[in-house]
Amino acid sequence: RVRLRSVARVGFSIGWIVSLIPSLIASGLIAWILHGIWNTLDGWTPWTPWSPNTRIAGFTLPTPEFRPREALHVDGLYQLLAPIGQHPFIGAAVGTVALTAIGGLLFALILILAGGAYNLFARFTGGLEFELVPRDRRRALPIGDTPRTSPRSRRTIRRDDERLPGDDTSLRW
């Protein structure tokens, strides 16, 4: 069985690391695009076809004012994009943090579901068993090899339980 809390922590950590660079790139592009849209809408100021109080043949012409944001019903979008339009780097930083957190949470959720599926599998089948056996470092030679001299230290490597010449360590548990 696996502990789901541990799996969630590992999943969030890995997900955060994996999603950091893509989140930075994506939020930077999104902030750049939204800043461009806001700049375009900001450039649409009200205008009139002629200057006010213009007279032709003694008559004063009416001065209609055209407001493109109101005419196209995008004034709400303009106001919504104003914070990112005025501060695109802060918008990109906030977007990066948000997307990175979402990536970490999604990866943690995936690992939690996989861990839960494994725990369910382990309940019915007994799960996977690993046998941990302590290994003697001096017995690193495969069976059948003869003792030989190491070229680095010129010490003889033996397969029996004798201590190596020059080995002054002793482990106590």
Secondary structure as GFF3:
##gff-version 3
##sequence-region A 1 173
A	DSSP	alpha_helix	4	42	.	.	.	ID=ss1
A	DSSP	beta_strand	55	56	.	.	.	ID=ss2
A	DSSP	beta_strand	59	60	.	.	.	ID=ss3
A	DSSP	alpha_helix	68	71	.	.	.	ID=ss4
A	DSSP	alpha_helix	75	86	.	.	.	ID=ss5
A	DSSP	alpha_helix	88	125	.	.	.	ID=ss6
A	DSSP	three_ten_helix	137	139	.	.	.	ID=ss7
A	DSSP	beta_strand	148	149	.	.	.	ID=ss8
A	DSSP	beta_strand	156	157	.	.	.	ID=ss9
###
